[in-house]
Amino acid sequence: MKYALIAVVVAAITVFAVQNNTPTSIRFFVWNASEVPLAALILGSMTLGIVLVGVPLGLGRWWLRSRVRSLEARLGAAEKRLAERSAGPPPSSPTREDARGEWPPGA
């Protein structure tokens, strides 16, 4: 299904490029290009937009994935320490004798 969708998009781009081959001139500040096909101009602008948006989004996603891996490792280590603590002998709780020295008082 994924490849079928890609094939449809590529076919649509091809048809667009064939139907929009009118030469166009481009002027940007002091730079000038003449006789550039309209399809090349539009597809180049679209590609530049995808790159300008996709690179920061990709970097952000990479950073978040590395952060998740780091937090998962910390969580695993904390769970391991907790399991080691609960597997050991239970701590003895202080009794009244430990707290006051003797029980009952005055005995």
N, C-alpha and C positions, 0 to 999 in steps of 0.2 A: 504494500500500500504506500509506503514511504517513497519508494522508487517511482511509482506511478505518478505521485504528486510532483516529484522533481521533474519528471519527463514532461508533464503538462506545463509547468512553469517555464522550463527551457523552450518548449515549443511556442509558448506565448511571447517570450522575449524575442525569439527568432522572427516570428511574424511581425512584431512591433518594429524590429530593426529593418526589415525588408520594406515595410510600408512607410516608414518615416526616414527616408534617405535623402531628404532635401538638404542641400548645402546651406550652412548657416555660418555667420561670422560671430566671433566671440571677442569682446573687448573687456579687459579687466585692468584698470589703472593704465599703465603704460604698455601692457602686454596685449597683443592682438593676434588672433588666429582666424583665418578665413577659410572658407570651403570645408568646414567641419560638418559631417552628417548630423542631423538633428537627433537621430537615435543614439549616436555616440555621446552627444552632449547630455542627453537625459539619462542614459544608462551610466555614464561616468559620474554624474551628479548623484545618482541613486547609490552607486557603489561607495562614493566618498562619504555620503551620509551614513550608510550602514557601518563603515569602518569607524567613523567618528563617534557613533553611538555604541557600537559593539565592543570596541576595545575597552572603554571604561567599565562597561557592564561586565565584560569577561574578567577584568582584573578584580572587580568587586566580588564577583562570584568565586574566583580563586581564593581571595583573602578569606571569605566566609567559610569555604570548605576547609582551609587550613586551620582556621579558628575552631571549627567543629571537631576536627581530628584532635587538636590539642586538648580541648575540653573533655572529649571522650576518654583520652588517655588519663587525664587527671581524675575523672570520675572512676575509671577502672582501678586506679591506684588507691583511691579513697575507699572503694568497696572492698578491695583486698585487705586493707588495714582494718576495716570494720569487721570483716570475717575472721581475721586473725585474733582480734580482741574478744569476739564473742565465742570463739572456739576454746580459749584458755579457761583456767579455773575461775569460777565466779569470785569476785572480791568479797571478803568477809565484811559483814556490816558490824559496826561497833555495838556492843551490848551496854546495858545500863551499868554493869560492873566496870567496863572500860571507861565510861564517862565519869563516874563518881568515885571510883576507887573501891568501894565495897557496897554490897547490897544485902540486905536492907540496911538503911542508915542506922548507925548506932549499934550494929551487931558485933 
